[in-house]
Amino acid sequence: MKTVDQLLSEFYSLGIKLWVEGDRLRYKAQKDVLTSDRLASLKEHKAEIIAFLQETTPAVKTDVLPKLLPVARKQYLPLSFSQQRLWLEEQFDPGKSSYNIPLAYLLTGKLDLVVLKQCLLEIIRRHEILRVTFHCVDGDPVQIISPDIALDLPVVDLQDFPRERREEAARQEATKEAQTPFDLVAGPVYHFKLLRLSESESVLLLTIHHIVADGWSSEVFFRELTRLYEAFAKNQPSPLSELPIQYVDFACWQRQWLQGEALESQLDYWKQQLGGSLPILQLPTDRPRSLTPLNRGDVQRQMLSEELTDSLRKLSQRAGATLSMTLLAAFNVLLYRYSGQDDLIVGSPIAGRNQVEVEELIGFFVNTLALRSNLSGNPSFLELVHRVRKVSLEAYANQDVPFEKLVETLKPDRDRTRPPLFQVMFAMNPPWTNGNAREVSGLRITSTFGYVHNGTSKFDLTLVMRDTGKGLRVSIEYNTDLFDESTIARMLGHFQTLLEGIVANPDCSIAELPLLTAQEKHQLLEQWNDTRADYPDTACIHQLIEAQAEKTPDAIAVVADKQPLTYQELNARANQLAQYLRSQGVGPDVLVAICMERSLEMVVGILGILKAGGAYVPIDPVYPQERRIYQLRDCQAPLVLTQAHLVSLLPTDEVRAIAIDSEWDAIAKYNPENLPCPTTPKSLAYVIYTSGSTGNPKGVPIKHQSLINHATAMVKTFELTACDRVLQFSSMSFDIFIEEIFPSWICGATVVLRPNDIQASISQFLQFIELQKLRFWTCQLLFGTNSREAYRRSSKACLLACVL
């Protein structure tokens, strides 16, 4: 047996309006919604429902609405609040198709075109709203009803198209119709088109502006079209009763009623719910938000299985909520997991037809509720459903305030790049029934939901759910200026995974619910972790360079200030220095500091230390004195290789300084041949110090096998070859330094050392890049995006791969 709040949740979601009048329970609902079973439940729980409403919604007395009566047909009639908002938007940004509602009806069987036109003319006659145009009189918008009943029904014959192209051609025509803007002043506010696919199959397109229609209106149109066609095809009169009121009557009534106490009593709730600073949803987007949003959009859809849909229904019953509330809670979890925010506002449409008199009208009645959910404290999903149910019920009880009036009252900080109050929408559309297809006089008319999209998106995201009878259909309309198609496809997958996790364990906390699809989990845990690759794991880095020197002895290994060293010369000089260092006690895992400016001596020094069996410790001479001294003392290296003009910067009383430029004559006497290798792949290659941003700098030891593994991967990733020239740009104390020299040397490429003067300007730097025919370089943050953009625009951009 359902509880009272379960019944109320169900009734509200179906558009059944309930209120207490004295000691009587009053209700209003569409005829086919309030079934005999629901009416019986209402009567059975009458006393409990009255008590519940009196306790939870004391302001519900405002639902005793004044009677809606026809007004005199003056030349100028006011707009409803909703219409006025759309009219204002049209004045600021005319000619958009954002508010086009595209509808399509599949006609299967023998179509009588004369009868079809007769049906459409009768619908236009019945509904004055289809004959209005919008004007500005004395600064105020008004609508004018035309007495003329005209119909333009162009027929596009697609029967000559090959069968496989026919459907594509039909959708192209439908898309063109959906994206054709309306002229609200000249009218009409709708347009029809008939597409002939074959002798027995046609598509009737109806595109209508949102200012005169809503989703409910499409159901009204479908019902009237099918009933009229059935009657007119048999030469019978219209079976439809004359409409007692029209939309303009509602617009006048709304403006007269919704003021004073009737308005303030509901506004008080919304002021409390949405007052103050409102959260702005910060979803990760594929592109930054434009300062001049274009609202371009698209839609993606996905079906959920009947089994999952049934499980969600059962969970909703267990939680005492409607399926719509459960799905809204799940959408909130998705947004929470994407954004990390626990205060969320999601817009949700509500029919806005609180009187029986308006149920059969075409018009813009729908209102939008701003549902603010609190996800703080990492609640279980069931607890979140209870929170969402409470917020939803309170919002339903205060649903009459037009969204436009709410924005006007709250005066939120306006950001032209975002809609006011919220950036995403959630909608639970009525379930599909057999009513979406009808057989009438030899013709089957089928309402095809979502046949085409108008190519716009009013919000960042709009999630629409519909029960098709064969499972839930999920649709996400998204802003294509913010999101890629692939991103939304992943989001749909995440939402399905989330729903599956929810029904499997609804007591799980929302932060622990699964999100990744099985494919993503496999990719993350297995594919991306499958990083195993062959590399020379039995050698040291200098041995690979020795092999390259033997293979291409005359190739240029390094260039500094137009002074080149071939691989043979580099290898020989490093061998001589290594012999010298061994004579000074350098061997496996002995640390040797190197403090040099960018030069040939620097690269010879690094390679010489490695060949001697030691591990080098880079110390940039431009670092502050305190940092240089700290690093030397911390690493306790017995030697520091330097240049003569830098010796004075070093604490020579604590460490022996060897200026290899001034002592090279002595070093050059040593044997230039390769030395026996005293180290193994697990021996230290270098120690690099961190920035020290979280305290004192820390030395990080790196082994030969790690250096080779990384250098080999760089060669493969960037497809380095012996023909390439690579700029050595960064400080040798920066970790990118090793990516600039070692990958180049193990594949035979040329390393070009950066001269200091190219930092003076971007133009000089780019001239140097072009002159040296460099294909790889790292600019770090020196020039940043400016240098990348400048070179991207240059005629030689194809020569360069910029690595950041």
NORJOSUL-V997576 format. One record per residue. N is the residue number from 1. SS is DSSP state (hx for helix, st for strand, lp for the rest). Layout:
# NORJOSUL-V997576
n=N ss=SS
n=N ss=SS
This chain:
# NORJOSUL-V997576
n=1 ss=lp
n=2 ss=lp
n=3 ss=lp
n=4 ss=hx
n=5 ss=hx
n=6 ss=hx
n=7 ss=hx
n=8 ss=hx
n=9 ss=hx
n=10 ss=hx
n=11 ss=hx
n=12 ss=hx
n=13 ss=hx
n=14 ss=lp
n=15 ss=lp
n=16 ss=lp
n=17 ss=st
n=18 ss=st
n=19 ss=st
n=20 ss=st
n=21 ss=st
n=22 ss=lp
n=23 ss=lp
n=24 ss=st
n=25 ss=st
n=26 ss=st
n=27 ss=st
n=28 ss=st
n=29 ss=lp
n=30 ss=lp
n=31 ss=lp
n=32 ss=lp
n=33 ss=lp
n=34 ss=lp
n=35 ss=lp
n=36 ss=hx
n=37 ss=hx
n=38 ss=hx
n=39 ss=hx
n=40 ss=hx
n=41 ss=hx
n=42 ss=hx
n=43 ss=hx
n=44 ss=hx
n=45 ss=lp
n=46 ss=hx
n=47 ss=hx
n=48 ss=hx
n=49 ss=hx
n=50 ss=hx
n=51 ss=hx
n=52 ss=hx
n=53 ss=hx
n=54 ss=hx
n=55 ss=hx
n=56 ss=hx
n=57 ss=lp
n=58 ss=hx
n=59 ss=hx
n=60 ss=hx
n=61 ss=hx
n=62 ss=hx
n=63 ss=hx
n=64 ss=lp
n=65 ss=lp
n=66 ss=lp
n=67 ss=lp
n=68 ss=lp
n=69 ss=lp
n=70 ss=lp
n=71 ss=lp
n=72 ss=lp
n=73 ss=lp
n=74 ss=lp
n=75 ss=lp
n=76 ss=lp
n=77 ss=st
n=78 ss=lp
n=79 ss=lp
n=80 ss=lp
n=81 ss=hx
n=82 ss=hx
n=83 ss=hx
n=84 ss=hx
n=85 ss=hx
n=86 ss=hx
n=87 ss=hx
n=88 ss=hx
n=89 ss=hx
n=90 ss=hx
n=91 ss=hx
n=92 ss=hx
n=93 ss=lp
n=94 ss=lp
n=95 ss=lp
n=96 ss=lp
n=97 ss=lp
n=98 ss=lp
n=99 ss=lp
n=100 ss=st
n=101 ss=st
n=102 ss=st
n=103 ss=st
n=104 ss=st
n=105 ss=st
n=106 ss=st
n=107 ss=st
n=108 ss=st
n=109 ss=st
n=110 ss=lp
n=111 ss=lp
n=112 ss=lp
n=113 ss=hx
n=114 ss=hx
n=115 ss=hx
n=116 ss=hx
n=117 ss=hx
n=118 ss=hx
n=119 ss=hx
n=120 ss=hx
n=121 ss=hx
n=122 ss=hx
n=123 ss=hx
n=124 ss=hx
n=125 ss=hx
n=126 ss=hx
n=127 ss=lp
n=128 ss=hx
n=129 ss=hx
n=130 ss=hx
n=131 ss=hx
n=132 ss=st
n=133 ss=st
n=134 ss=st
n=135 ss=st
n=136 ss=st
n=137 ss=st
n=138 ss=lp
n=139 ss=lp
n=140 ss=st
n=141 ss=st
n=142 ss=st
n=143 ss=st
n=144 ss=st
n=145 ss=st
n=146 ss=lp
n=147 ss=lp
n=148 ss=lp
n=149 ss=lp
n=150 ss=lp
n=151 ss=lp
n=152 ss=lp
n=153 ss=st
n=154 ss=st
n=155 ss=st
n=156 ss=st
n=157 ss=st
n=158 ss=lp
n=159 ss=lp
n=160 ss=lp
n=161 ss=lp
n=162 ss=lp
n=163 ss=hx
n=164 ss=hx
n=165 ss=hx
n=166 ss=hx
n=167 ss=hx
n=168 ss=hx
n=169 ss=hx
n=170 ss=hx
n=171 ss=hx
n=172 ss=hx
n=173 ss=hx
n=174 ss=hx
n=175 ss=hx
n=176 ss=hx
n=177 ss=hx
n=178 ss=hx
n=179 ss=lp
n=180 ss=lp
n=181 ss=lp
n=182 ss=lp
n=183 ss=lp
n=184 ss=lp
n=185 ss=lp
n=186 ss=lp
n=187 ss=lp
n=188 ss=lp
n=189 ss=lp
n=190 ss=st
n=191 ss=st
n=192 ss=st
n=193 ss=st
n=194 ss=st
n=195 ss=st
n=196 ss=st
n=197 ss=st
n=198 ss=st
n=199 ss=lp
n=200 ss=lp
n=201 ss=st
n=202 ss=st
n=203 ss=st
n=204 ss=st
n=205 ss=st
n=206 ss=st
n=207 ss=st
n=208 ss=st
n=209 ss=st
n=210 ss=hx
n=211 ss=hx
n=212 ss=hx
n=213 ss=lp
n=214 ss=lp
n=215 ss=hx
n=216 ss=hx
n=217 ss=hx
n=218 ss=hx
n=219 ss=hx
n=220 ss=hx
n=221 ss=hx
n=222 ss=hx
n=223 ss=hx
n=224 ss=hx
n=225 ss=hx
n=226 ss=hx
n=227 ss=hx
n=228 ss=hx
n=229 ss=hx
n=230 ss=hx
n=231 ss=hx
n=232 ss=hx
n=233 ss=lp
n=234 ss=lp
n=235 ss=lp
n=236 ss=lp
n=237 ss=lp
n=238 ss=lp
n=239 ss=lp
n=240 ss=lp
n=241 ss=lp
n=242 ss=lp
n=243 ss=lp
n=244 ss=lp
n=245 ss=lp
n=246 ss=lp
n=247 ss=hx
n=248 ss=hx
n=249 ss=hx
n=250 ss=hx
n=251 ss=hx
n=252 ss=hx
n=253 ss=hx
n=254 ss=hx
n=255 ss=hx
n=256 ss=hx
n=257 ss=hx
n=258 ss=lp
n=259 ss=lp
n=260 ss=hx
n=261 ss=hx
n=262 ss=hx
n=263 ss=hx
n=264 ss=hx
n=265 ss=hx
n=266 ss=hx
n=267 ss=hx
n=268 ss=hx
n=269 ss=hx
n=270 ss=hx
n=271 ss=hx
n=272 ss=hx
n=273 ss=hx
n=274 ss=hx
n=275 ss=lp
n=276 ss=lp
n=277 ss=lp
n=278 ss=lp
n=279 ss=lp
n=280 ss=lp
n=281 ss=lp
n=282 ss=lp
n=283 ss=lp
n=284 ss=lp
n=285 ss=lp
n=286 ss=lp
n=287 ss=lp
n=288 ss=lp
n=289 ss=lp
n=290 ss=lp
n=291 ss=lp
n=292 ss=lp
n=293 ss=lp
n=294 ss=lp
n=295 ss=lp
n=296 ss=st
n=297 ss=st
n=298 ss=st
n=299 ss=st
n=300 ss=st
n=301 ss=st
n=302 ss=st
n=303 ss=st
n=304 ss=lp
n=305 ss=lp
n=306 ss=hx
n=307 ss=hx
n=308 ss=hx
n=309 ss=hx
n=310 ss=hx
n=311 ss=hx
n=312 ss=hx
n=313 ss=hx
n=314 ss=hx
n=315 ss=hx
n=316 ss=hx
n=317 ss=hx
n=318 ss=hx
n=319 ss=hx
n=320 ss=lp
n=321 ss=lp
n=322 ss=lp
n=323 ss=hx
n=324 ss=hx
n=325 ss=hx
n=326 ss=hx
n=327 ss=hx
n=328 ss=hx
n=329 ss=hx
n=330 ss=hx
n=331 ss=hx
n=332 ss=hx
n=333 ss=hx
n=334 ss=hx
n=335 ss=hx
n=336 ss=hx
n=337 ss=hx
n=338 ss=hx
n=339 ss=hx
n=340 ss=lp
n=341 ss=lp
n=342 ss=lp
n=343 ss=st
n=344 ss=st
n=345 ss=st
n=346 ss=st
n=347 ss=st
n=348 ss=st
n=349 ss=st
n=350 ss=st
n=351 ss=lp
n=352 ss=lp
n=353 ss=lp
n=354 ss=lp
n=355 ss=lp
n=356 ss=hx
n=357 ss=hx
n=358 ss=hx
n=359 ss=lp
n=360 ss=lp
n=361 ss=lp
n=362 ss=lp
n=363 ss=lp
n=364 ss=lp
n=365 ss=lp
n=366 ss=lp
n=367 ss=st
n=368 ss=st
n=369 ss=st
n=370 ss=st
n=371 ss=st
n=372 ss=st
n=373 ss=st
n=374 ss=st
n=375 ss=lp
n=376 ss=lp
n=377 ss=lp
n=378 ss=lp
n=379 ss=lp
n=380 ss=st
n=381 ss=hx
n=382 ss=hx
n=383 ss=hx
n=384 ss=hx
n=385 ss=hx
n=386 ss=hx
n=387 ss=hx
n=388 ss=hx
n=389 ss=hx
n=390 ss=hx
n=391 ss=hx
n=392 ss=hx
n=393 ss=hx
n=394 ss=hx
n=395 ss=hx
n=396 ss=hx
n=397 ss=hx
n=398 ss=lp
n=399 ss=lp
n=400 ss=lp
n=401 ss=lp
n=402 ss=lp
n=403 ss=hx
n=404 ss=hx
n=405 ss=hx
n=406 ss=hx
n=407 ss=hx
n=408 ss=hx
n=409 ss=hx
n=410 ss=hx
n=411 ss=lp
n=412 ss=lp
n=413 ss=lp
n=414 ss=lp
n=415 ss=lp
n=416 ss=lp
n=417 ss=lp
n=418 ss=lp
n=419 ss=lp
n=420 ss=lp
n=421 ss=lp
n=422 ss=lp
n=423 ss=lp
n=424 ss=st
n=425 ss=st
n=426 ss=st
n=427 ss=st
n=428 ss=st
n=429 ss=st
n=430 ss=lp
n=431 ss=lp
n=432 ss=lp
n=433 ss=lp
n=434 ss=hx
n=435 ss=hx
n=436 ss=hx
n=437 ss=st
n=438 ss=st
n=439 ss=st
n=440 ss=st
n=441 ss=lp
n=442 ss=lp
n=443 ss=st
n=444 ss=st
n=445 ss=st
n=446 ss=st
n=447 ss=st
n=448 ss=lp
n=449 ss=lp
n=450 ss=lp
n=451 ss=lp
n=452 ss=lp
n=453 ss=lp
n=454 ss=lp
n=455 ss=lp
n=456 ss=st
n=457 ss=lp
n=458 ss=lp
n=459 ss=lp
n=460 ss=lp
n=461 ss=st
n=462 ss=st
n=463 ss=st
n=464 ss=st
n=465 ss=st
n=466 ss=st
n=467 ss=st
n=468 ss=lp
n=469 ss=lp
n=470 ss=lp
n=471 ss=lp
n=472 ss=st
n=473 ss=st
n=474 ss=st
n=475 ss=st
n=476 ss=st
n=477 ss=st
n=478 ss=st
n=479 ss=st
n=480 ss=lp
n=481 ss=lp
n=482 ss=lp
n=483 ss=lp
n=484 ss=lp
n=485 ss=hx
n=486 ss=hx
n=487 ss=hx
n=488 ss=hx
n=489 ss=hx
n=490 ss=hx
n=491 ss=hx
n=492 ss=hx
n=493 ss=hx
n=494 ss=hx
n=495 ss=hx
n=496 ss=hx
n=497 ss=hx
n=498 ss=hx
n=499 ss=hx
n=500 ss=hx
n=501 ss=hx
n=502 ss=hx
n=503 ss=hx
n=504 ss=hx
n=505 ss=lp
n=506 ss=lp
n=507 ss=lp
n=508 ss=lp
n=509 ss=st
n=510 ss=lp
n=511 ss=lp
n=512 ss=lp
n=513 ss=lp
n=514 ss=lp
n=515 ss=lp
n=516 ss=lp
n=517 ss=lp
n=518 ss=hx
n=519 ss=hx
n=520 ss=hx
n=521 ss=hx
n=522 ss=hx
n=523 ss=hx
n=524 ss=hx
n=525 ss=hx
n=526 ss=hx
n=527 ss=hx
n=528 ss=lp
n=529 ss=lp
n=530 ss=lp
n=531 ss=lp
n=532 ss=lp
n=533 ss=lp
n=534 ss=lp
n=535 ss=lp
n=536 ss=lp
n=537 ss=lp
n=538 ss=lp
n=539 ss=lp
n=540 ss=lp
n=541 ss=hx
n=542 ss=hx
n=543 ss=hx
n=544 ss=hx
n=545 ss=hx
n=546 ss=hx
n=547 ss=hx
n=548 ss=hx
n=549 ss=hx
n=550 ss=hx
n=551 ss=hx
n=552 ss=lp
n=553 ss=lp
n=554 ss=lp
n=555 ss=lp
n=556 ss=st
n=557 ss=st
n=558 ss=st
n=559 ss=st
n=560 ss=st
n=561 ss=lp
n=562 ss=lp
n=563 ss=st
n=564 ss=st
n=565 ss=st
n=566 ss=st
n=567 ss=hx
n=568 ss=hx
n=569 ss=hx
n=570 ss=hx
n=571 ss=hx
n=572 ss=hx
n=573 ss=hx
n=574 ss=hx
n=575 ss=hx
n=576 ss=hx
n=577 ss=hx
n=578 ss=hx
n=579 ss=hx
n=580 ss=hx
n=581 ss=hx
n=582 ss=hx
n=583 ss=hx
n=584 ss=lp
n=585 ss=lp
n=586 ss=lp
n=587 ss=lp
n=588 ss=lp
n=589 ss=lp
n=590 ss=lp
n=591 ss=st
n=592 ss=st
n=593 ss=st
n=594 ss=st
n=595 ss=st
n=596 ss=lp
n=597 ss=lp
n=598 ss=lp
n=599 ss=lp
n=600 ss=hx
n=601 ss=hx
n=602 ss=hx
n=603 ss=hx
n=604 ss=hx
n=605 ss=hx
n=606 ss=hx
n=607 ss=hx
n=608 ss=hx
n=609 ss=hx
n=610 ss=hx
n=611 ss=hx
n=612 ss=hx
n=613 ss=lp
n=614 ss=lp
n=615 ss=st
n=616 ss=st
n=617 ss=st
n=618 ss=st
n=619 ss=lp
n=620 ss=lp
n=621 ss=lp
n=622 ss=lp
n=623 ss=lp
n=624 ss=lp
n=625 ss=hx
n=626 ss=hx
n=627 ss=hx
n=628 ss=hx
n=629 ss=hx
n=630 ss=hx
n=631 ss=hx
n=632 ss=hx
n=633 ss=hx
n=634 ss=hx
n=635 ss=hx
n=636 ss=lp
n=637 ss=lp
n=638 ss=lp
n=639 ss=st
n=640 ss=st
n=641 ss=st
n=642 ss=st
n=643 ss=lp
n=644 ss=hx
n=645 ss=hx
n=646 ss=hx
n=647 ss=hx
n=648 ss=hx
n=649 ss=hx
n=650 ss=lp
n=651 ss=lp
n=652 ss=lp
n=653 ss=lp
n=654 ss=lp
n=655 ss=lp
n=656 ss=st
n=657 ss=st
n=658 ss=st
n=659 ss=st
n=660 ss=lp
n=661 ss=lp
n=662 ss=lp
n=663 ss=lp
n=664 ss=hx
n=665 ss=hx
n=666 ss=hx
n=667 ss=hx
n=668 ss=lp
n=669 ss=lp
n=670 ss=lp
n=671 ss=lp
n=672 ss=lp
n=673 ss=lp
n=674 ss=lp
n=675 ss=lp
n=676 ss=lp
n=677 ss=lp
n=678 ss=lp
n=679 ss=lp
n=680 ss=lp
n=681 ss=lp
n=682 ss=lp
n=683 ss=lp
n=684 ss=st
n=685 ss=st
n=686 ss=st
n=687 ss=st
n=688 ss=st
n=689 ss=st
n=690 ss=lp
n=691 ss=lp
n=692 ss=lp
n=693 ss=lp
n=694 ss=lp
n=695 ss=lp
n=696 ss=lp
n=697 ss=lp
n=698 ss=lp
n=699 ss=st
n=700 ss=st
n=701 ss=st
n=702 ss=st
n=703 ss=st
n=704 ss=hx
n=705 ss=hx
n=706 ss=hx
n=707 ss=hx
n=708 ss=hx
n=709 ss=hx
n=710 ss=hx
n=711 ss=hx
n=712 ss=hx
n=713 ss=hx
n=714 ss=hx
n=715 ss=hx
n=716 ss=hx
n=717 ss=hx
n=718 ss=hx
n=719 ss=lp
n=720 ss=lp
n=721 ss=lp
n=722 ss=lp
n=723 ss=lp
n=724 ss=lp
n=725 ss=st
n=726 ss=st
n=727 ss=st
n=728 ss=st
n=729 ss=lp
n=730 ss=lp
n=731 ss=lp
n=732 ss=lp
n=733 ss=lp
n=734 ss=lp
n=735 ss=lp
n=736 ss=lp
n=737 ss=hx
n=738 ss=hx
n=739 ss=hx
n=740 ss=hx
n=741 ss=hx
n=742 ss=hx
n=743 ss=hx
n=744 ss=hx
n=745 ss=hx
n=746 ss=hx
n=747 ss=hx
n=748 ss=lp
n=749 ss=lp
n=750 ss=st
n=751 ss=st
n=752 ss=st
n=753 ss=st
n=754 ss=lp
n=755 ss=lp
n=756 ss=hx
n=757 ss=hx
n=758 ss=hx
n=759 ss=hx
n=760 ss=lp
n=761 ss=lp
n=762 ss=hx
n=763 ss=hx
n=764 ss=hx
n=765 ss=hx
n=766 ss=hx
n=767 ss=hx
n=768 ss=hx
n=769 ss=hx
n=770 ss=hx
n=771 ss=hx
n=772 ss=lp
n=773 ss=lp
n=774 ss=lp
n=775 ss=lp
n=776 ss=st
n=777 ss=st
n=778 ss=st
n=779 ss=lp
n=780 ss=lp
n=781 ss=lp
n=782 ss=lp
n=783 ss=lp
n=784 ss=hx
n=785 ss=hx
n=786 ss=hx
n=787 ss=hx
n=788 ss=hx
n=789 ss=hx
n=790 ss=hx
n=791 ss=hx
n=792 ss=hx
n=793 ss=hx
n=794 ss=lp
n=795 ss=lp
n=796 ss=lp
n=797 ss=hx
n=798 ss=hx
n=799 ss=hx
n=800 ss=lp
n=801 ss=st
n=802 ss=st
n=803 ss=st
n=804 ss=lp
